[in-house]
Amino acid sequence: MTEDLSATATTAVETVTALATEHGLRVIYAVIILIIGFMAAGWIARFVSRSCEKTGKIDSGVSAVLAKIVKIGVIAFTIISVLKHFGFETTSLIALIGAAGLAIGLALQGTLTNVASGVLIMIFRPFTVGQVIDVGGRIVIIDDIGLFITRGHVPDGMSIILPNSSIWGNVITNLSVTFNDQRRINESFGISYSDDMGKAIALVKQVLDADERVLKDPEYRVAIGALGDSSVDILVHAWTQRADWFPAKLDLNRKIKEAFDANGISIPFPQRDVHLYTENGGGAKG
């Protein structure tokens, strides 16, 4: 009886030892994989971040997001590998994660659109912080560019928050960036049909020649642009440095008006002839 108990105990110890050895090695192996996987995730993430910074073409916010995505991907792959090592069926787990990701993506569709737009803005950089843009007919000075929203303020000082999708989905005009750092003034001045067109054009040219901010190259253009309903429209194209554009534009409008007034050139008001007819068939009254 004693010998039987001793044999049973020995067998049990051997079984436990075998199981402990087998599963202990698996646990140790899993721990090693996890350590290596987490270390590799951090190393690869840093490598991606440094590589993006070295290019000089990718915004720091985008590089941080890419590094984070890579790190999460490596960690997820490591965990799935460990689970598969212990005999778990990872195919169904991967399918479940995919379904959950799809559901989350549909629920956060608008948010993810903003994120995608933010990433594209940071990659292609149609504008940067401090620049002035025209987006959807609204003038905005950019204060901060984020993944979800872009913060800025309008010229009168009011703060504005724009979802990134509303920016990327519109035509963006960067008013702070011009060709050769020059910008053209485009104006049209109407004069009366009874006025001397040659004299009016000569007065406009005198004003342009007297303003040092108006560039000689490219040469300005003054010509009859259109024959309007109530006026002869004189087209004025004049180039300035970008920094001089707005003050020069305001001054030229004032000086040309003053030159016209001083030389008898009138800027007509829109006019319309109205004819009235009586009910008894009488003649028209103008």
Helices and strands as residue ranges (DSSP letters): H 2-55, H 60-85, H 90-107, H 109-124, E 132-135, E 138-145, E 149-153, E 159-163, H 164-168, E 172-174, G 179-181, E 182-191, H 197-210, E 221-227, E 232-241, G 242-244, H 245-262
